[in-house]
Amino acid sequence: MRKTLSMILVAAVASGLALTSCVDESSIPDRVIVVGSGLAGHAAAYSALESGATVLWIEKNAELGGSTAIATGTFSAAGTELQKAKGISDSVELFKEDLNRIGKGKADQELLGLYATKAAEVWEWFVAHGLQPSPQSPLIDPMHSPYSIARTYTPAKNSAAEYCKVLLAEMARYEDRLTVMKSTAATELIAYRGRVVGVKTSGEGGTKDQYGKAVILATGGFGSNFDMIAKRLPKYAQLRSVTMPHASGDGIWMAEKVGAQLVHMDYLVGYFGAIAEEGTKRTGFGSLTSGFAERWKGDVWLSLEGKRFVDEDGFDEDPRETALDAIPEQTAVIVFDQAAIDRNGGKLPIRNFQQWLEKGYGVKKADSMEDLAKAFGLPVDAVMKTVAQVNENAASGRDPQFGKADNYPLSTPPYYGVKSYGTIFMTQGGIKTNARLEAVSTSGAVIPGLYAAGEVQGTAQWGGLGYAGGSGNTPPLVFGFEAGRNAAALTVEK
Ligand SMILES: Cc1cc2nc3c(=O)[nH]c(=O)nc-3n(C[C@H](O)[C@H](O)[C@H](O)COP(=O)(O)OP(=O)(O)OC[C@H]3O[C@@H](n4cnc5c(N)ncnc54)[C@H](O)[C@@H]3O)c2cc1C
């Protein structure tokens, strides 16, 4: 029997993974396997096809699209035609500076550089291929830490799915080289002689081994894997999540098993803030209180220790996210009085306020601040000390602790409280890659044949410890394109 046809034990990659199965070397086809079909998977599949590769595209959901089913469509890029048309002068250097300021200099500089350098090219590609930008583009995204310049764009229909539509339409040209397997989950990477050569899959047709010269993991984050969060990031066990159920981190754990290095796995951003039904960690956009916090004047945020922890009204979202990270359970109780409701024109602070109040879980009402504190199980003495300080700030017009500009007393009953949890939109830890999007092992070596693109890399890897507008959508697209191109160009000696 020829050596290439002999059944060869699958060897471990850099980590010394245990021998697991046999591979017929000659049966490894010269194709690229893309796992996952969100923004990164779409971009990777398209660019691998466009570069001449044959592609097997595997998706565990019944439909393609991943998080684009719920994500809005912001995209950030410097030096675009839209900026020039509006007389906005921008540069990649300024973009990098802003990303580093917002990310506190903690991003991988090669990946951050690739993101900032390639984003405009990718945006222009979408526009040239039919994406309709909104007339407001470019703008300064008000939801996140602001860039120094308007460089965030949205499609006219503000959904991330708009990018997938363009990519799918373009992929139609390469139908003969594309196989799509939906409702099929990749369960394990197959490693052979120090390389990754395929994935094991489980789907309607049972379990199978699928081989290729390269595997691109575009499987997204782990924001819905609450067991894994509790186990690996216990500090964040109380965070709620708006991510889709598929966000279970499969690609991250599969890569870890073949020796991939994981980065930023101790960091998870809880965006302010969700009200969740009792006993569940899942929540939806409609239950977020952050819009209320931006528009309201006079609400006070208390930690579970009964203390204020931030300037509630600050324009920049980042100090709030950083402060939330530091308080117990990343959970706050937002309190206000009847005067605050009156001051805000009688407008109620959150959607479905009355229903929440009736449920008596997320929203509570009391005739005194003492009773409100008790209702939420907050330490009454600490709360009353905070209220006294809030009232003193209102009288002096100054907030010596956090510098809040508009200070109002908490003194007009009834009093209300909203229990607000930090909320996961995307996860920050993931598979370490180099700027070719090749996965890197715990020893720092490239794992041949394995690529990762998108949230599976962890957003902190390209964005650092902070979140800049468009930095959830843009890198999966930019890096997906790069990974597809690089994987297609890979040559393997057999
Ligand atoms: C509600 C919401 C709003 C957002 N809004 C914005 C925004 O306005 N701007 C912004 O920049 N970012 C935003 N984000 C973040 C951004 O959308 C995501 O970071 C981005 O979509 C991630 O893309 P992805 O391709 O890496 O992963 P995903 O879109 O999550 O795709 C992963 C895919 O892999 C599949 N998969 C997973 N495991 C397996 C497996 N074992 N086998 C086969 N397939 C598998 C999944 O089913 C899924 O289809 C938002 C996120 C949410 C949740």
The ligand as a Gaussian input file, in Angstrom:
#p B3LYP/6-31G(d) Opt

LIG

0 1
 C      -28.351000      42.576000      18.757000
 C      -26.990000      42.857000      18.208000
 C      -26.746000      44.069000      17.567000
 C      -25.475000      44.348000      17.072000
 N      -25.271000      45.534000      16.424000
 C      -24.037000      45.813000      15.936000
 C      -23.795000      47.041000      15.232000
 O      -24.693000      47.846000      14.989000
 N      -22.532000      47.288000      14.825000
 C      -21.504000      46.418000      15.016000
 O      -20.388000      46.725000      14.605000
 N      -21.705000      45.235000      15.658000
 C      -22.941000      44.920000      16.095000
 N      -23.160000      43.722000      16.728000
 C      -22.061000      42.730000      16.777000
 C      -21.857000      42.066000      15.427000
 O      -23.081000      41.935000      14.776000
 C      -21.185000      40.702000      15.575000
 O      -19.956000      40.894000      16.221000
 C      -20.947000      40.044000      14.206000
 O      -22.161000      39.902000      13.516000
 C      -20.277000      38.700000      14.372000
 O      -20.160000      38.086000      13.109000
 P      -19.507000      36.645000      12.970000
 O      -19.653000      36.268000      11.544000
 O      -18.155000      36.654000      13.540000
 O      -20.369000      35.689000      13.903000
 P      -21.921000      35.279000      13.822000
 O      -22.718000      36.240000      13.033000
 O      -22.363000      35.007000      15.202000
 O      -21.912000      33.944000      12.959000
 C      -21.446000      32.730000      13.450000
 C      -22.086000      31.631000      12.639000
 O      -21.432000      30.406000      12.918000
 C      -22.404000      29.390000      13.082000
 N      -21.845000      28.326000      13.920000
 C      -21.474000      28.419000      15.229000
 N      -20.995000      27.245000      15.659000
 C      -21.052000      26.393000      14.608000
 C      -20.706000      25.029000      14.433000
 N      -20.224000      24.285000      15.436000
 N      -20.898000      24.461000      13.209000
 C      -21.412000      25.189000      12.181000
 N      -21.777000      26.487000      12.297000
 C      -21.591000      27.088000      13.496000
 C      -23.572000      30.115000      13.736000
 O      -24.780000      29.402000      13.625000
 C      -23.554000      31.428000      12.960000
 O      -24.292000      31.355000      11.781000
 C      -24.426000      43.408000      17.236000
 C      -24.673000      42.195000      17.867000
 C      -25.948000      41.910000      18.349000
 C      -26.190000      40.584000      19.006000

